[in-house]
């Protein structure tokens, strides 16, 4: 059997290799600075979007309180004069559109159409609380043969509700 040569051609010197570590670290640090510099040279629109998103919670509360896009946009213009106005307006509108489903509408006065009608919410409550007269099931002269008790009562309630505005015949009635 032949013996394998166990001695390497070169001997590994850990101390010499460790001395190269600062050079590698400097190279990696230069790469990191270049990457960060590239991120900092973003567009004004990207900056505006990030700025608006940074204070999104406050802006959303302002929207719920009834503040408009123009007022919020004016505040951003005042503090970021070097960012184009169009980019700031776009960022504020984008935030509003993305969160439109979460926003609660501010309370508004009655519309002119509602005022013309002359009815109020209390009138609607009275209409809803009035119970329609339901006929006694014992006098079931128009009850259909296939109709159960629940179906008959439901149909009669619907007829009673409808009778106040206009009387229409239901299916099966003569």
JOLINWO-V628189 format. One record per residue. N is the residue number from 0. BURIAL is + if it has 24 or more other C-alpha atoms within 12 Angstrom, else -. Layout:
# JOLINWO-V628189
N/BURIAL ; N/BURIAL
This chain:
# JOLINWO-V628189
0/- ; 1/- ; 2/- ; 3/- ; 4/- ; 5/- ; 6/- ; 7/- ; 8/- ; 9/- ; 10/- ; 11/- ; 12/- ; 13/- ; 14/- ; 15/- ; 16/- ; 17/- ; 18/- ; 19/- ; 20/- ; 21/- ; 22/- ; 23/- ; 24/- ; 25/- ; 26/- ; 27/- ; 28/- ; 29/- ; 30/- ; 31/- ; 32/- ; 33/- ; 34/- ; 35/- ; 36/- ; 37/- ; 38/- ; 39/- ; 40/- ; 41/- ; 42/- ; 43/- ; 44/- ; 45/- ; 46/+ ; 47/+ ; 48/+ ; 49/- ; 50/+ ; 51/+ ; 52/- ; 53/- ; 54/- ; 55/+ ; 56/- ; 57/- ; 58/+ ; 59/+ ; 60/- ; 61/+ ; 62/+ ; 63/- ; 64/- ; 65/- ; 66/- ; 67/- ; 68/+ ; 69/- ; 70/- ; 71/+ ; 72/+ ; 73/- ; 74/- ; 75/+ ; 76/+ ; 77/- ; 78/- ; 79/- ; 80/- ; 81/- ; 82/+ ; 83/- ; 84/+ ; 85/- ; 86/+ ; 87/+ ; 88/+ ; 89/+ ; 90/+ ; 91/+ ; 92/+ ; 93/+ ; 94/+ ; 95/+ ; 96/- ; 97/- ; 98/- ; 99/- ; 100/- ; 101/- ; 102/- ; 103/- ; 104/- ; 105/- ; 106/- ; 107/- ; 108/- ; 109/- ; 110/- ; 111/- ; 112/- ; 113/- ; 114/- ; 115/- ; 116/- ; 117/- ; 118/- ; 119/- ; 120/- ; 121/- ; 122/- ; 123/- ; 124/- ; 125/- ; 126/- ; 127/- ; 128/- ; 129/- ; 130/- ; 131/- ; 132/- ; 133/- ; 134/- ; 135/- ; 136/- ; 137/- ; 138/- ; 139/- ; 140/- ; 141/- ; 142/+ ; 143/- ; 144/- ; 145/- ; 146/- ; 147/- ; 148/- ; 149/- ; 150/- ; 151/+ ; 152/+ ; 153/- ; 154/+ ; 155/+ ; 156/- ; 157/- ; 158/+ ; 159/- ; 160/- ; 161/- ; 162/- ; 163/- ; 164/- ; 165/- ; 166/- ; 167/- ; 168/- ; 169/- ; 170/- ; 171/- ; 172/- ; 173/-
